[in-house]
Amino acid sequence: MIIFSAGAVYLTSLWNKGFEVDFTLSLFLRTVLIISLFYYFIIPLAKLILLPINLLTLGFVSSIIYFILFYLVITRFSLIDIHAWDFPGFNVLGFTLPKMHIGYLSNILASSVSLSVIIQLLGILL
């Protein structure tokens, strides 16, 4: 669990220039432990509590709650610095993603989705 979170934090910091983490060993371990706690304990508890509402809204409320919880975690503990940045764009096999400005709230959303997807993928692969 903790290794997946460490990998997710590291990989997210590689592609997202607005997601900055201090890689000093003690601070990085604190960051990873908090992210692990968030994704392995708080999120499942929120899923259980919000199950009836999620069924009615087809998971929309769940997405909003995850965003708010991630925002509270990063602002409360101040171990991750998230700020606006300019995405340079890229082109892969004819698929082009243009250059764009990513704002603060958009970057929080992108970071939380990135962490969640990477943790889930690592959990499936390993």
C-alpha positions in Angstrom: 0.0 0.0 0.0 2.6 2.5 1.0 4.9 1.5 -1.9 2.0 2.1 -4.4 1.4 5.5 -2.8 5.1 6.4 -3.0 5.1 5.4 -6.7 2.0 7.4 -7.4 3.4 10.5 -5.7 6.7 10.2 -7.6 5.1 9.5 -11.0 2.6 12.4 -10.6 5.4 14.8 -9.7 7.2 13.7 -12.9 4.5 14.7 -15.4 2.7 17.4 -13.4 5.0 20.4 -13.0 2.4 22.1 -10.6 2.6 19.1 -8.2 5.7 19.6 -6.1 6.9 17.3 -3.3 9.9 17.6 -1.2 11.9 14.4 -1.7 13.8 14.7 1.6 13.4 11.2 3.1 11.5 12.2 6.3 9.1 14.6 4.5 8.5 12.2 1.6 7.7 9.4 4.0 5.2 11.6 5.8 3.6 12.6 2.5 3.3 9.0 1.4 1.9 7.9 4.7 -0.8 10.6 4.6 -1.7 9.8 1.0 -1.8 6.1 1.9 -4.1 6.9 4.9 -6.3 9.0 2.6 -6.7 6.4 -0.2 -6.8 3.2 1.9 -8.9 4.3 4.9 -10.7 7.6 4.3 -11.9 6.9 0.8 -13.4 3.5 1.6 -15.1 4.9 4.6 -16.6 7.7 2.5 -17.7 5.2 -0.1 -19.5 3.2 2.6 -21.2 6.3 4.2 -22.2 7.8 0.8 -23.4 4.6 -0.8 -27.1 5.5 -1.0 -26.3 8.9 -2.4 -23.8 7.5 -4.9 -26.4 5.1 -6.2 -28.8 7.9 -6.8 -26.3 10.2 -8.4 -24.4 7.5 -10.3 -21.2 8.4 -8.4 -21.1 12.1 -9.1 -21.3 13.0 -5.4 -18.5 10.6 -4.7 -16.2 12.5 -7.2 -17.0 15.8 -5.5 -16.3 14.4 -2.1 -13.0 12.9 -3.2 -12.0 16.3 -4.6 -12.9 18.1 -1.4 -11.1 15.5 0.8 -8.0 15.7 -1.3 -8.1 19.5 -1.1 -8.4 19.3 2.7 -5.5 16.8 2.9 -3.1 19.0 0.8 -4.0 22.2 2.5 -4.0 20.8 6.1 -0.7 19.1 6.0 1.2 21.4 3.6 3.5 18.6 2.4 2.5 18.9 -1.3 2.7 22.2 -3.1 0.1 22.4 -5.8 0.0 25.5 -8.1 -1.1 26.6 -11.5 1.2 25.7 -14.4 1.4 25.7 -18.2 1.0 22.2 -19.8 3.4 22.2 -22.9 1.1 19.8 -24.9 2.2 16.7 -26.8 1.5 14.6 -29.9 1.4 10.8 -29.8 0.5 8.7 -32.8 -1.6 11.5 -34.4 -3.3 12.3 -31.1 -2.6 15.9 -30.2 -3.1 17.5 -26.8 -2.6 21.2 -27.2 -0.6 23.5 -24.9 -2.9 24.9 -22.2 -2.8 26.7 -18.8 -3.8 24.5 -15.9 -5.3 26.5 -13.0 -5.0 25.8 -9.3 -8.4 23.9 -8.9 -7.9 22.1 -12.2 -4.5 21.0 -11.0 -5.9 19.7 -7.7 -8.4 17.7 -9.7 -5.7 16.4 -12.1 -3.4 15.5 -9.2 -6.0 13.6 -7.3 -7.1 11.7 -10.4 -3.5 10.9 -11.3 -2.7 9.6 -7.8 -5.9 7.5 -7.7 -5.4 6.0 -11.2 -1.7 5.2 -10.6 -2.5 3.6 -7.2 -5.3 1.5 -8.7 -3.1 0.4 -11.7 -0.2 -0.6 -9.5 -2.6 -2.5 -7.3 -4.0 -4.4 -10.3 -0.6 -5.0 -11.9 1.1 -6.2 -8.7 
